[in-house]
Structure formats: C-alpha cells, structure tokens
Amino acid sequence: MAGTYRLIALDMDGTLLTTGKRVSPATSAALRRLSDSGACATIATGRAYRELEPLRHDLAPVRYAVCANGAVVMDLWERRSVSVTTIPNHGAIKAVRAGLSNGCLVNVLTQTGAYLNLADVERADELGLGQYKGLWAQVNEQMDDPIEFLRTHPNKAVKINLYHFTQEARERTRAQLAGADVQVAFAEGASVEITAPGVRKDSGIAHLCDELGITMSQVVAVGDGDNDLDMLRSAGLGVAMANATPQALAAADVCTTADCDHDGVAETIERYFL
C-alpha cells in the first residue's frame, strides 16, 4: 500500500513508546525510512509540548507533533506552531472545580508550559501513574492553586489533566461536566483530560493535514487508548496496537501483531508505507 498514505499519526504512551518510555531502535529506524520515502510522521499525544523535551533525541525522525490532545500542533524541526486552541476560561475553571470536588490532583498545560503542585509528584504511585513521576518532576513548574492560576492566566490553558484516585471519582467528575463548555476524554488510570470544545486528536491532525495539503483519508492513525478513539475512526486507516484497550480495538480498522514493546509501530510503517 506504499503511496496510498502520506502521514502516520502516532500516539505516544502505549504506542510509539515502550513501557520503558523510549523509542526502540527498530522503530526509530523505521521512522527514518518513512521520512526518506517522502511521507511524514506526527505524534498525536495527550502530552504537552514541554513534555516532549526529554524525548527530543528519540523523536528526531518525527517532524510534527499534535500535542495536548489536538490543542497544539507544532513543527518540531522548525520549532513553530501550526495551530493553538486554548480552553475558554469559564470552562477551564468549571472543570477544575468539578475535579477538586472529587479529590483529584490538577495539572494545567499551556502552549509551552506545564504546572502542578510539585508536592503531588510523590502521589503518582497512588494514582497508578508512577511511571510518570520523573517526567512530572522534570517538566512542571510549581502551581499552588489551580483556580487562582487560571484566573491570573486567563485563556492560556490548552489542556487540563484531572488525576483521580478512583474510577468512581472520575465518573462523578464526568457527570458534573455534562453539557459544560469543554471537551472531556478519559486517559490512563482514572484521569480526565480537558480541552476546548471540539478539540481532540483528530481535529489537530486535520489542522496538520491542511498545512500539508493532504486529506484525512491519507492518514494512518495508530493508538492504544480511549483518547485515541476519534483519530482511529477519522483516519483513512485506524490501527490499534496489540496492547490496546477493547474500545480502541473496536474503533480501529486493523490491529498490529506486535505490542508497544515489540515494535508494533515499525510493523505498521513497513506494512503501509514502505
């Protein structure tokens, strides 16, 4: 199918990255061959732009980044933004209040920054997110009060992570945000991800397609989680990783043989681009 597709959009955690949070040598080599073929790669991640910095070397073959679940689209090679969509401040404050009422921890992401009460880093294991403890400590700046932060930085948040300690608490937050002026997505553990209305990974990929002069039918989207569902459904080909959630498997057109620790992304590139 080489020539049918022009862009591969890759989720990071559980897809492009191994469980050790690295890009494997085989996948890196496949990405370089993809670039040499004239096709393009973008990551499509819930991570903020700032959270990509520790992986700059691993991401060298990848030119574009759809960050913060589609809120920020970047050209990594030229270090310029393609599009940025912030959360309306009233919606951001409502979402944070809902999360706090259910005992969550709050992480606010802007176009270039990440903010967290740094004392909360030590609670990552309680959330089932201990694998991110080092990253959180490395990229976040101190935020004492998320509501006050949003009030003093109006319309700057591109994504808000609400880290809940139980699935029941997460469900209560989702119920409280029904009809709110925000986009709600579920992620790892009991996390809720908040972006502006209509902002999802597939909307960010669509902005990038406009930049590249291609259509969504020319995109292969690869993911494993519930925040990948829209891009798996909207792309020309949706590919679920072997380690994907049941919902992602159902949304995709095909599934890889290999999981994220055995080069499922390299398998996809070889099959559909080279």
C-alpha positions as CSV (number, residue, x, y, z in Angstrom):
1,M,0.0,0.0,0.0
2,A,3.0,2.3,-0.3
3,G,1.9,5.6,-1.8
4,T,-1.7,5.4,-0.6
5,Y,-0.9,7.1,2.7
6,R,1.1,10.3,3.3
7,L,1.1,10.8,7.1
8,I,1.3,8.5,10.0
9,A,-0.1,9.8,13.3
10,L,1.3,8.1,16.4
11,D,0.0,8.1,19.9
12,M,3.0,8.1,22.3
13,D,2.4,6.2,25.6
14,G,1.5,2.6,24.8
15,T,2.1,3.1,21.1
16,L,5.3,4.8,19.9
17,L,7.0,4.5,23.3
18,T,7.9,1.2,25.0
19,T,6.7,0.6,28.6
20,G,10.2,2.0,29.5
21,K,9.2,5.3,27.8
22,R,11.7,5.1,25.0
23,V,11.5,4.7,21.2
24,S,13.1,1.4,20.3
25,P,16.0,1.3,17.8
26,A,13.9,-0.7,15.3
27,T,11.0,1.8,15.4
28,S,13.4,4.7,15.1
29,A,15.0,3.2,12.0
30,A,11.5,2.6,10.5
31,L,10.7,6.3,11.1
32,R,13.8,7.4,9.3
33,R,13.0,5.2,6.3
34,L,9.5,6.6,6.3
35,S,10.9,10.2,6.2
36,D,13.3,9.2,3.4
37,S,10.4,7.8,1.4
38,G,8.8,11.3,1.3
39,A,6.0,10.5,3.8
40,C,5.6,12.3,7.1
41,A,5.2,11.3,10.8
42,T,3.5,13.2,13.6
43,I,3.0,12.2,17.2
44,A,-0.6,12.6,18.4
45,T,-0.4,12.8,22.2
46,G,-2.1,14.0,25.3
47,R,1.3,15.3,26.4
48,A,2.1,19.0,26.3
49,Y,4.9,20.4,24.1
50,R,7.1,20.9,27.1
51,E,6.8,17.2,28.0
52,L,8.4,16.3,24.7
53,E,11.7,17.9,25.5
54,P,13.2,14.9,27.4
55,L,12.5,12.8,24.4
56,R,13.9,15.2,21.8
57,H,16.6,12.7,20.7
58,D,14.2,9.8,20.4
59,L,11.8,12.0,18.4
60,A,14.4,13.3,15.9
61,P,12.9,11.4,12.9
62,V,9.4,12.9,13.7
63,R,8.8,16.3,12.2
64,Y,5.4,17.2,13.6
65,A,3.6,17.0,16.9
66,V,-0.1,17.1,17.7
67,C,0.1,17.8,21.4
68,A,-2.4,18.2,24.3
69,N,-5.0,16.0,22.5
70,G,-5.0,18.2,19.5
71,A,-4.9,21.7,21.1
72,V,-1.4,22.4,19.9
73,V,0.1,21.4,16.6
74,M,3.9,22.0,16.2
75,D,6.5,21.7,13.5
76,L,9.3,20.3,15.7
77,W,12.1,20.8,13.1
78,E,11.3,24.5,12.6
79,R,10.1,25.0,16.2
80,R,6.9,26.8,15.2
81,S,3.3,26.4,15.9
82,V,0.8,25.4,13.2
83,S,-2.3,25.9,15.4
84,V,-3.1,26.6,19.0
85,T,-6.6,26.3,20.6
86,T,-7.0,27.3,24.3
87,I,-9.8,26.4,26.7
88,P,-12.3,29.1,27.4
89,N,-11.5,30.2,30.9
90,H,-15.0,29.7,32.3
91,G,-15.0,26.1,31.1
92,A,-11.5,25.5,32.5
93,I,-12.4,26.8,35.9
94,K,-15.6,24.8,36.0
95,A,-13.7,21.6,35.1
96,V,-11.1,22.2,37.8
97,R,-13.8,22.9,40.4
98,A,-15.6,19.7,39.4
99,G,-12.3,17.7,39.7
100,L,-11.3,19.2,43.0
101,S,-14.8,18.4,44.4
102,N,-13.9,14.8,43.7
103,G,-10.5,14.9,45.3
104,C,-8.4,14.9,42.1
105,L,-4.9,16.4,41.5
106,V,-4.7,19.1,38.8
107,N,-2.1,19.6,36.1
108,V,-2.5,22.7,33.8
109,L,-0.8,22.8,30.5
110,T,-0.2,25.9,28.4
111,Q,1.3,26.1,24.9
112,T,4.8,25.9,26.2
113,G,4.4,25.3,30.0
114,A,3.2,22.7,32.5
115,Y,2.1,23.4,36.0
116,L,1.4,21.2,39.1
117,N,1.6,21.4,42.8
118,L,5.1,19.7,42.9
119,A,4.3,18.1,46.2
120,D,1.8,16.0,44.3
121,V,4.5,14.3,42.3
122,E,5.1,11.9,45.2
123,R,1.5,10.8,44.9
124,A,1.9,9.5,41.3
125,D,2.1,5.9,42.6
126,E,-1.3,6.3,44.4
127,L,-2.8,7.2,41.0
128,G,-1.3,4.2,39.2
129,L,0.9,6.6,37.3
130,G,4.2,6.1,39.0
131,Q,5.9,5.7,35.6
132,Y,5.4,9.4,35.1
133,K,6.9,10.6,38.4
134,G,10.3,11.5,36.9
135,L,8.7,13.3,33.9
136,W,6.3,15.3,36.2
137,A,9.2,16.4,38.4
138,Q,11.3,17.4,35.4
139,V,8.9,19.4,33.3
140,N,6.4,21.0,35.7
141,E,6.6,24.3,37.5
142,Q,5.0,25.0,40.9
143,M,1.3,25.8,40.9
144,D,-0.1,26.4,44.4
145,D,-3.8,27.0,43.5
146,P,-5.1,25.9,40.1
147,I,-8.2,28.2,40.2
148,E,-6.1,31.2,41.0
149,F,-3.6,30.2,38.3
150,L,-6.4,30.1,35.7
151,R,-7.7,33.5,36.9
152,T,-4.3,35.1,36.6
153,H,-3.6,33.4,33.3
154,P,-6.9,33.6,31.5
155,N,-7.4,31.7,28.3
156,K,-3.9,30.3,28.4
157,A,-4.6,26.6,29.3
158,V,-4.6,24.3,26.3
159,K,-5.3,21.1,28.3
160,I,-6.0,20.2,31.9
161,N,-5.3,16.8,33.4
162,L,-7.6,15.9,36.4
163,Y,-5.9,12.9,38.1
164,H,-8.5,11.0,40.2
165,F,-7.7,8.3,42.7
166,T,-10.7,6.1,41.9
167,Q,-12.8,5.3,38.8
168,E,-15.9,6.3,40.8
169,A,-14.5,9.8,41.4
170,R,-13.7,10.1,37.7
171,E,-17.3,9.2,36.8
172,R,-18.6,11.8,39.2
173,T,-16.5,14.5,37.6
174,R,-17.6,13.4,34.1
175,A,-21.2,13.6,35.2
176,Q,-20.7,17.1,36.7
177,L,-19.2,18.3,33.4
178,A,-22.1,17.1,31.2
179,G,-23.0,20.0,29.0
180,A,-20.0,22.1,30.1
181,D,-18.1,24.2,27.5
182,V,-15.2,21.7,27.4
183,Q,-14.2,18.5,25.6
184,V,-13.8,15.6,28.0
185,A,-11.6,12.5,27.4
186,F,-10.6,9.6,29.6
187,A,-6.9,8.5,29.8
188,E,-4.6,6.3,31.8
189,G,-5.5,5.3,35.3
190,A,-8.5,7.4,36.4
191,S,-7.5,10.5,34.5
192,V,-9.8,13.0,32.9
193,E,-8.3,15.2,30.1
194,I,-9.9,18.6,29.4
195,T,-9.5,20.6,26.2
196,A,-11.6,23.2,24.4
197,P,-14.9,22.2,22.8
198,G,-14.3,20.1,19.7
199,V,-10.6,19.8,20.3
200,R,-9.5,16.2,20.0
201,K,-6.5,14.4,18.5
202,D,-8.4,14.0,15.1
203,S,-9.1,17.8,15.0
204,G,-5.4,18.5,15.5
205,I,-4.5,16.0,12.8
206,A,-7.0,17.7,10.5
207,H,-5.2,21.1,11.1
208,L,-1.9,19.4,10.2
209,C,-3.4,17.9,7.0
210,D,-4.4,21.4,5.9
211,E,-0.8,22.5,6.5
212,L,0.5,19.6,4.4
213,G,-2.2,19.8,1.7
214,I,-3.4,16.3,2.2
215,T,-6.7,14.8,3.5
216,M,-7.6,12.6,6.4
217,S,-8.1,9.7,4.0
218,Q,-4.3,9.8,3.5
219,V,-3.6,9.4,7.2
220,V,-2.8,6.2,9.1
221,A,-3.5,6.7,12.9
222,V,-2.0,4.4,15.4
223,G,-3.1,4.2,19.1
224,D,-3.9,2.1,22.1
225,G,-6.2,4.1,24.4
226,D,-9.6,5.7,24.8
227,N,-8.3,9.2,23.9
228,D,-7.3,7.7,20.5
229,L,-10.8,6.7,19.5
230,D,-11.7,9.7,17.4
231,M,-8.5,9.6,15.4
232,L,-8.7,5.9,14.9
233,R,-12.2,6.4,13.4
234,S,-11.5,9.5,11.4
235,A,-8.2,8.5,9.7
236,G,-8.0,6.7,6.4
237,L,-6.8,3.7,8.3
238,G,-7.1,3.3,12.0
239,V,-4.6,0.9,13.6
240,A,-4.9,-0.4,17.1
241,M,-1.8,-1.7,18.9
242,A,-1.9,-5.3,20.2
243,N,-1.9,-3.9,23.7
244,A,-4.9,-1.5,23.0
245,T,-8.0,-1.2,25.2
246,P,-11.1,-3.0,24.0
247,Q,-12.6,0.3,23.0
248,A,-9.6,1.2,20.8
249,L,-9.6,-2.3,19.2
250,A,-13.3,-1.8,18.3
251,A,-12.7,1.6,16.8
252,A,-9.8,0.6,14.6
253,D,-9.8,-1.0,11.2
254,V,-6.9,-3.3,11.9
255,C,-4.7,-4.4,14.8
256,T,-0.9,-4.9,14.9
257,T,0.6,-8.3,15.7
258,A,3.2,-6.7,17.9
259,D,2.6,-4.5,21.0
260,C,4.5,-1.4,22.0
261,D,7.4,-3.4,23.5
262,H,7.8,-5.4,20.3
263,D,7.8,-2.7,17.6
264,G,4.1,-2.5,16.6
265,V,4.8,0.9,15.1
266,A,7.6,-0.4,12.9
267,E,5.3,-3.2,11.8
268,T,2.7,-0.6,10.7
269,I,5.2,1.6,8.8
270,E,6.6,-1.4,7.0
271,R,3.2,-2.7,6.0
272,Y,1.5,0.6,4.9
273,F,4.3,3.0,3.8
274,L,7.4,1.1,2.6
